[in-house]
Amino acid sequence: MRLLLLASLLASCISGCATTGQAAQAPASEPPRKEFTMRTYYMAFLRRGPAWSAEKTPEAEAAGKGHMANIERLAACGKLLIAGPFNVGPNPPADALAGIFIFDVPTLEEAVALTQTDPAVKVGRFTMDVMPWYGPAGLTYDGHQPPKPDAKCEPSLSP
């Protein structure tokens, strides 16, 4: 009886091992992986500028609307990939970091020129520091809209 039980246990182990070995040899159903590459983007750090204040004046509201319209314009052109504010918390320094832009342009000079098109920069509510950033190629996010072919990419003339 013990011999029959031992033979049966041994047979199940052998068939289990054989099955496991076959499963390991089966072709993977994972999609092919893309090669990971890096490239240069230009990151702009917005800081509170000399004309920044927390007051909701008509000038501040106009600069804010122009700032948002400029962000939308640069994104529609495909030059601005990502933009967003920082949560500065209570009692930040006068020149606190306020936000970030990540530009997809070929040169630092172009990225700097694009920051100068921002109405809030023009009136001194923000200043910008721009530097090269080496990040993953194909940087995107869920909901990202591709550039619009008919987008007007020349600088906005409004303050």
C-alpha positions as CSV (number, residue, x, y, z in Angstrom):
1,M,0.0,0.0,0.0
2,R,2.8,2.4,0.9
3,L,4.5,1.6,-2.4
4,L,1.3,2.4,-4.3
5,L,0.9,5.7,-2.5
6,L,4.6,6.6,-3.0
7,A,4.4,5.7,-6.7
8,S,1.3,7.9,-7.1
9,L,2.9,10.8,-5.3
10,L,6.0,10.5,-7.4
11,A,4.0,10.4,-10.6
12,S,2.1,13.6,-9.7
13,C,5.3,15.4,-8.9
14,I,6.8,14.4,-12.2
15,S,3.7,15.4,-14.2
16,G,3.5,18.7,-12.2
17,C,7.2,19.5,-12.9
18,A,6.7,18.6,-16.6
19,T,3.7,20.9,-16.8
20,T,5.6,23.7,-15.1
21,G,8.5,23.2,-17.5
22,Q,6.2,23.4,-20.5
23,A,4.5,26.5,-19.2
24,A,7.9,28.2,-18.8
25,Q,8.7,27.5,-22.4
26,A,5.4,28.8,-23.8
27,P,5.8,32.1,-25.8
28,A,5.0,35.2,-23.7
29,S,1.9,37.1,-24.6
30,E,3.4,40.5,-23.5
31,P,3.5,43.2,-26.1
32,P,7.0,44.0,-27.4
33,R,8.8,46.6,-25.2
34,K,9.8,49.9,-26.7
35,E,13.4,50.9,-26.4
36,F,13.9,53.4,-23.6
37,T,15.6,56.6,-24.8
38,M,16.4,59.9,-23.3
39,R,16.5,63.4,-24.8
40,T,16.8,67.1,-23.9
41,Y,13.8,69.2,-23.0
42,Y,13.8,72.7,-21.5
43,M,12.3,73.2,-18.1
44,A,11.2,76.7,-17.0
45,F,10.7,77.4,-13.4
46,L,8.2,80.3,-12.8
47,R,8.9,82.4,-9.7
48,R,6.9,85.2,-8.2
49,G,8.2,88.4,-9.8
50,P,8.6,91.9,-8.6
51,A,5.0,92.8,-9.6
52,W,3.4,89.7,-7.9
53,S,0.7,90.2,-5.3
54,A,-2.1,88.1,-3.9
55,E,-4.6,91.0,-4.6
56,K,-7.3,90.2,-7.2
57,T,-6.9,93.5,-9.1
58,P,-8.2,93.9,-12.7
59,E,-4.5,94.0,-13.8
60,A,-3.7,90.7,-12.0
61,E,-6.8,89.0,-13.4
62,A,-5.9,90.2,-16.9
63,A,-2.4,88.9,-16.6
64,G,-3.7,85.6,-15.2
65,K,-6.1,85.2,-18.2
66,G,-3.3,86.1,-20.6
67,H,-1.0,83.6,-18.9
68,M,-3.5,80.8,-19.3
69,A,-4.2,81.7,-22.9
70,N,-0.5,81.7,-23.7
71,I,-0.1,78.2,-22.1
72,E,-3.0,77.0,-24.3
73,R,-1.4,78.6,-27.4
74,L,2.0,77.1,-26.8
75,A,0.5,73.6,-26.1
76,A,-1.6,73.8,-29.3
77,C,1.6,74.5,-31.2
78,G,3.3,71.5,-29.6
79,K,6.0,73.6,-28.0
80,L,4.8,73.3,-24.4
81,L,4.3,69.7,-23.2
82,I,3.4,70.2,-19.5
83,A,2.6,73.2,-17.3
84,G,1.3,73.5,-13.8
85,P,1.5,75.4,-10.5
86,F,3.3,74.5,-7.3
87,N,1.5,74.5,-4.0
88,V,3.7,77.1,-2.2
89,G,1.9,76.8,1.2
90,P,1.4,79.7,3.7
91,N,3.9,82.5,4.0
92,P,6.2,81.7,1.1
93,P,9.2,83.9,0.2
94,A,8.6,86.8,-2.1
95,D,10.3,85.0,-5.0
96,A,8.7,81.6,-4.3
97,L,8.5,79.0,-7.0
98,A,5.1,79.3,-8.6
99,G,5.0,76.8,-11.4
100,I,6.8,74.8,-14.1
101,F,6.8,74.6,-17.9
102,I,8.4,71.8,-19.9
103,F,9.2,72.8,-23.5
104,D,9.7,70.6,-26.5
105,V,11.9,72.9,-28.6
106,P,15.3,72.4,-30.2
107,T,17.3,75.1,-28.3
108,L,17.5,76.9,-25.0
109,E,17.2,80.2,-26.8
110,E,13.8,79.3,-28.2
111,A,12.6,78.1,-24.8
112,V,13.7,81.4,-23.2
113,A,12.0,83.4,-26.0
114,L,8.8,81.5,-25.5
115,T,8.8,82.4,-21.8
116,Q,9.0,86.0,-22.8
117,T,5.7,85.7,-24.7
118,D,3.9,85.1,-21.4
119,P,1.8,88.1,-20.4
120,A,2.4,87.5,-16.7
121,V,6.1,87.6,-17.3
122,K,5.8,90.7,-19.4
123,V,4.2,92.6,-16.6
124,G,6.5,91.2,-13.9
125,R,4.1,89.0,-12.0
126,F,6.4,86.0,-12.8
127,T,10.1,85.6,-13.7
128,M,11.4,82.4,-15.3
129,D,14.6,80.4,-15.0
130,V,15.1,78.0,-18.0
131,M,17.4,75.1,-18.0
132,P,18.0,72.0,-20.1
133,W,16.5,68.8,-18.7
134,Y,17.4,65.3,-19.8
135,G,14.3,63.2,-19.6
136,P,12.5,60.3,-21.2
137,A,11.8,60.6,-24.9
138,G,8.1,60.7,-25.8
139,L,7.1,62.5,-22.6
140,T,3.3,62.7,-22.3
141,Y,0.4,62.2,-20.0
142,D,-3.1,60.8,-20.1
143,G,-5.4,63.3,-22.0
144,H,-2.5,64.9,-23.8
145,Q,-3.8,66.6,-27.0
146,P,-1.5,66.5,-30.1
147,P,-0.5,69.8,-31.6
148,K,-3.1,71.5,-33.8
149,P,-1.8,71.9,-37.4
150,D,-3.5,75.3,-37.7
151,A,-2.3,76.7,-34.4
152,K,-0.9,80.2,-34.4
153,C,2.6,79.9,-32.9
154,E,3.8,83.5,-33.2
155,P,3.9,85.4,-29.9
156,S,0.8,86.9,-28.4
157,L,0.8,90.7,-28.4
158,S,-1.5,91.2,-25.4
159,P,0.1,92.2,-22.1
